Amino acid sequence: MPPSGAGDGPPGTVGLLDLRFASISGVTRVTQQFQRTPLYIFQPIYLDPRRPGMAFVYLQHQGDGMLQGDRYRIDVEVGEGAEVHLTTQAATKIYRMESGHAAQLVNLTAGAGSLVEYLPDPVIPYRHSRFIGRLDVTAHPQATVLLAETLLPGRVARGERHAYDLYRATTRIRRPDGLPIAADALSFGGASGRADTPARLGRHAVHASFFTLAPQERTRGLHPALRACLDDSQDIIAGVSTLPFGAGLVARILGPSAIPVRYALHAAWDTVRRHLTGSPAPDLRKS
């Protein structure tokens, strides 16, 4: 059941994307692909000279954003030893809605020895929009998975500051045997109250989360390194916590605008990547 104020309303567009990746002769390839517009991808590119077999995939959206009633589902399975970076071409805009809500479900599965990075651009919910998102991650204990989520306050130039009606984003992490590792929920608007109140984001306009999942023996020393990296970032406040069962770390970042938070996220990504893989964060070639 949708939460109060986010009833079904009229139907919108249904977008589907189903991707499977496997390592073939040391290079990660797409072995299965199904797409239904407005969701689609082009062929993977290989842009990291330090990890030449890693596939970089840009999740594309036909149109300018999500409208009321839109339903998107993205399923990604990364096989044993494969390496995939998933990102978006631009921020996801959530438009004003007269009724109903937009929803997106992302399922990520990371096999043993795989490296999966899911670092989409921010979500921008417009005034009177309603969005429900869920990210379900199934990660093998020997997989390395990096996840990021960024929420912007809206169209600040038009005076919007968390003026949406509902924003709910849930991240759930588990092992292949079903063991739950973590569940994280961000819920603003509706019965949850506005984001810009003292008990929530307060004066901070932008919120970001950064999850690191990796074998425990490889994360030793990462907590202080990540904390030091974020402490050196300008104009943000941040904290780093450990996940249950020694599964990894999660960092929270708050900032006044998109730019300092973006820089802090990139610094966190670079720090974690160097620690876990020995490779720096590459240039994603975004305009």
C-alpha positions as CSV (number, residue, x, y, z in Angstrom):
1,M,0.0,0.0,0.0
2,P,1.3,3.5,-0.8
3,P,1.6,5.9,2.1
4,S,-1.1,8.5,2.8
5,G,-1.2,11.1,0.2
6,A,0.4,9.0,-2.5
7,G,-2.5,7.0,-3.9
8,D,-2.2,5.3,-7.2
9,G,-3.8,8.0,-9.3
10,P,-3.8,7.6,-13.1
11,P,-1.3,5.2,-14.6
12,G,2.0,6.5,-16.0
13,T,4.9,5.0,-18.0
14,V,6.3,1.6,-17.1
15,G,10.1,1.4,-17.7
16,L,12.0,-1.9,-17.4
17,L,15.7,-2.6,-17.5
18,D,17.2,-6.1,-17.0
19,L,21.0,-6.5,-17.2
20,R,23.3,-9.4,-16.6
21,F,27.1,-9.1,-16.6
22,A,29.9,-11.7,-16.7
23,S,33.7,-11.6,-16.8
24,I,34.8,-13.1,-20.2
25,S,38.6,-13.4,-20.7
26,G,39.2,-10.7,-18.1
27,V,36.7,-8.2,-19.6
28,T,33.2,-7.6,-18.2
29,R,30.5,-8.0,-20.9
30,V,26.7,-7.7,-21.0
31,T,25.4,-11.2,-21.4
32,Q,21.7,-10.4,-21.1
33,Q,19.9,-7.2,-21.8
34,F,16.2,-6.3,-21.9
35,Q,15.0,-2.8,-21.9
36,R,11.7,-1.0,-22.2
37,T,11.6,2.7,-22.8
38,P,11.9,5.2,-21.2
39,L,14.8,3.2,-19.6
40,Y,17.7,2.1,-21.8
41,I,21.5,1.8,-22.0
42,F,24.1,2.1,-24.8
43,Q,27.0,-0.3,-25.0
44,P,29.3,-0.3,-22.0
45,I,32.5,1.7,-22.3
46,Y,35.9,1.0,-20.8
47,L,37.4,4.2,-19.5
48,D,39.5,3.2,-16.5
49,P,43.1,2.6,-17.5
50,R,43.9,1.0,-14.1
51,R,41.0,-1.4,-14.5
52,P,40.7,-1.9,-18.3
53,G,38.2,-4.8,-18.0
54,M,35.7,-2.8,-15.9
55,A,32.4,-2.0,-17.7
56,F,31.0,1.5,-17.3
57,V,27.3,1.7,-18.0
58,Y,25.2,4.9,-18.2
59,L,21.6,4.3,-17.3
60,Q,19.6,6.5,-19.7
61,H,16.1,7.9,-19.4
62,Q,14.1,9.0,-22.5
63,G,12.5,12.2,-21.4
64,D,13.3,14.9,-18.9
65,G,12.1,13.2,-15.6
66,M,9.5,11.1,-13.8
67,L,5.9,12.0,-13.9
68,Q,2.9,11.0,-11.8
69,G,2.1,7.3,-12.1
70,D,5.5,6.3,-13.6
71,R,6.9,3.0,-12.5
72,Y,10.5,2.0,-13.1
73,R,12.2,-1.3,-12.4
74,I,16.0,-2.0,-12.9
75,D,17.4,-5.4,-12.3
76,V,21.2,-5.9,-12.5
77,E,23.1,-9.1,-11.8
78,V,26.9,-9.0,-11.8
79,G,28.5,-12.4,-11.9
80,E,31.5,-13.8,-10.2
81,G,34.6,-11.7,-10.8
82,A,32.9,-9.2,-13.0
83,E,33.4,-5.4,-12.5
84,V,30.7,-2.9,-13.3
85,H,30.2,0.8,-12.7
86,L,26.6,2.0,-13.0
87,T,25.7,5.7,-13.1
88,T,23.1,8.0,-14.7
89,Q,23.7,10.6,-17.4
90,A,22.1,13.4,-15.4
91,A,20.1,14.1,-12.3
92,T,16.7,12.4,-11.9
93,K,13.9,15.1,-11.9
94,I,10.6,14.3,-10.2
95,Y,7.9,16.6,-11.5
96,R,4.9,18.1,-9.8
97,M,1.9,15.8,-9.5
98,E,-1.8,16.4,-9.2
99,S,-2.3,12.9,-7.8
100,G,-0.5,9.6,-7.4
101,H,3.3,9.1,-7.1
102,A,6.3,8.0,-9.1
103,A,8.2,4.9,-8.0
104,Q,11.5,3.2,-8.8
105,L,12.8,-0.3,-7.7
106,V,16.4,-1.2,-8.3
107,N,17.6,-4.7,-7.6
108,L,21.4,-5.3,-7.5
109,T,23.0,-8.7,-7.2
110,A,26.8,-8.9,-6.7
111,G,28.5,-12.3,-7.1
112,A,31.7,-13.5,-5.4
113,G,34.8,-11.5,-6.2
114,S,32.8,-8.9,-8.1
115,L,33.2,-5.1,-8.0
116,V,29.9,-3.2,-8.3
117,E,29.6,0.6,-8.1
118,Y,26.2,2.1,-8.2
119,L,26.7,5.9,-8.1
120,P,23.7,7.7,-9.8
121,D,23.4,11.4,-10.0
122,P,21.2,13.2,-7.5
123,V,17.4,13.1,-7.3
124,I,15.7,16.5,-7.6
125,P,12.1,16.4,-6.4
126,Y,10.0,19.4,-7.6
127,R,7.3,21.2,-5.5
128,H,4.3,18.9,-4.9
129,S,6.0,15.8,-6.3
130,R,5.8,12.4,-4.7
131,F,8.5,9.7,-5.1
132,I,9.0,6.3,-3.6
133,G,12.3,4.5,-4.3
134,R,13.8,1.2,-3.2
135,L,17.3,-0.2,-3.6
136,D,17.6,-3.9,-2.8
137,V,21.2,-5.2,-2.8
138,T,22.1,-8.9,-2.5
139,A,25.9,-9.0,-2.0
140,H,28.1,-12.0,-1.7
141,P,30.5,-11.8,1.4
142,Q,33.4,-11.6,-1.0
143,A,31.9,-9.0,-3.2
144,T,32.8,-5.3,-3.2
145,V,29.9,-2.9,-3.6
146,L,29.8,0.9,-3.4
147,L,26.5,2.7,-3.3
148,A,25.6,6.4,-3.3
149,E,22.3,8.3,-3.0
150,T,22.0,12.1,-3.1
151,L,18.8,14.2,-2.4
152,L,18.7,17.8,-3.6
153,P,16.1,20.3,-2.2
154,G,14.4,21.1,-5.5
155,R,14.7,24.0,-7.8
156,V,16.4,26.4,-5.5
157,A,16.3,29.2,-8.1
158,R,12.5,29.1,-7.9
159,G,12.4,29.2,-4.2
160,E,11.9,25.5,-3.6
161,R,13.5,24.0,-0.6
162,H,12.2,20.5,0.2
163,A,8.7,21.6,-1.0
164,Y,7.8,18.2,-2.3
165,D,4.9,16.3,-0.8
166,L,6.7,13.0,-0.3
167,Y,10.2,11.6,-0.8
168,R,10.9,8.1,0.5
169,A,14.0,6.1,-0.4
170,T,14.8,2.8,1.2
171,T,18.0,0.8,0.9
172,R,18.1,-2.9,1.9
173,I,21.2,-5.0,2.0
174,R,21.3,-8.8,2.4
175,R,23.4,-11.9,1.8
176,P,22.6,-14.5,-0.9
177,D,21.3,-16.8,1.8
178,G,18.8,-14.1,2.8
179,L,20.6,-12.8,5.9
180,P,19.7,-9.2,6.3
181,I,22.7,-6.9,6.8
182,A,21.1,-3.4,6.9
183,A,18.0,-1.5,6.1
184,D,18.1,2.3,5.7
185,A,15.1,4.6,5.1
186,L,15.0,8.2,4.3
187,S,11.4,9.6,4.5
188,F,10.4,13.2,4.2
189,G,7.0,14.8,3.6
190,G,3.6,13.5,4.4
191,A,3.2,12.0,7.8
192,S,7.0,12.0,8.2
193,G,7.2,15.8,8.3
194,R,9.3,18.2,6.2
195,A,13.0,17.6,5.7
196,D,14.1,21.1,6.7
197,T,13.1,20.8,10.4
198,P,15.6,20.7,13.3
199,A,15.2,17.0,13.9
200,R,15.9,16.1,10.3
201,L,18.1,18.1,7.9
202,G,17.7,21.4,9.6
203,R,19.6,24.2,7.8
204,H,21.3,21.7,5.5
205,A,19.8,21.6,2.0
206,V,21.5,18.4,0.6
207,H,21.7,14.9,2.0
208,A,23.9,12.1,0.7
209,S,24.6,8.5,1.8
210,F,27.6,6.4,0.7
211,F,27.7,2.7,1.5
212,T,30.8,0.5,1.2
213,L,30.4,-3.3,1.3
214,A,33.5,-5.4,1.2
215,P,35.1,-8.4,3.0
216,Q,36.0,-7.5,6.5
217,E,39.7,-8.3,6.2
218,R,40.0,-5.7,3.4
219,T,38.3,-2.8,5.3
220,R,40.8,-2.6,8.1
221,G,41.9,1.0,8.4
222,L,39.3,2.2,6.0
223,H,37.1,3.8,8.7
224,P,39.7,6.4,9.8
225,A,40.8,7.0,6.2
226,L,37.3,7.7,5.1
227,R,36.6,9.9,8.1
228,A,39.8,11.9,7.5
229,C,38.9,12.4,3.9
230,L,35.4,13.8,4.7
231,D,36.8,15.9,7.5
232,D,39.1,17.6,4.9
233,S,36.1,18.3,2.6
234,Q,34.9,21.9,2.6
235,D,31.5,23.2,3.7
236,I,30.0,19.8,4.7
237,I,29.4,17.8,7.9
238,A,29.7,14.1,7.8
239,G,29.9,10.9,9.9
240,V,31.0,7.4,9.2
241,S,29.5,4.3,10.9
242,T,30.2,0.5,10.6
243,L,27.6,-1.9,9.3
244,P,26.5,-5.0,11.1
245,F,28.3,-8.3,10.8
246,G,31.5,-6.5,9.7
247,A,29.9,-6.0,6.3
248,G,31.4,-2.5,5.7
249,L,30.7,1.2,6.3
250,V,28.2,3.9,5.7
251,A,28.9,7.6,5.5
252,R,26.3,10.4,5.8
253,I,27.0,13.8,4.3
254,L,25.1,17.1,4.7
255,G,25.8,20.3,2.9
256,P,24.4,23.6,1.9
257,S,24.3,22.9,-1.9
258,A,25.0,20.3,-4.5
259,I,28.6,21.3,-5.3
260,P,30.4,20.7,-2.0
261,V,28.4,17.5,-1.4
262,R,29.4,16.2,-4.9
263,Y,33.1,17.0,-4.2
264,A,32.8,15.2,-0.8
265,L,31.2,12.1,-2.4
266,H,33.8,12.0,-5.1
267,A,36.6,12.2,-2.4
268,A,34.9,9.4,-0.5
269,W,34.6,7.2,-3.6
270,D,38.3,7.9,-4.5
271,T,39.5,7.1,-0.9
272,V,37.5,3.8,-0.7
273,R,38.5,2.8,-4.2
274,R,42.2,3.3,-3.5
275,H,42.0,1.4,-0.2
276,L,40.0,-1.6,-1.6
277,T,41.3,-1.9,-5.2
278,G,44.5,0.2,-5.4
279,S,42.9,2.2,-8.2
280,P,41.8,5.8,-8.0
281,A,38.4,7.0,-9.1
282,P,38.4,7.6,-12.9
283,D,37.0,10.5,-14.9
284,L,33.4,9.6,-15.8
285,R,33.4,11.9,-18.8
286,K,30.3,13.7,-17.8
287,S,29.6,17.2,-19.1
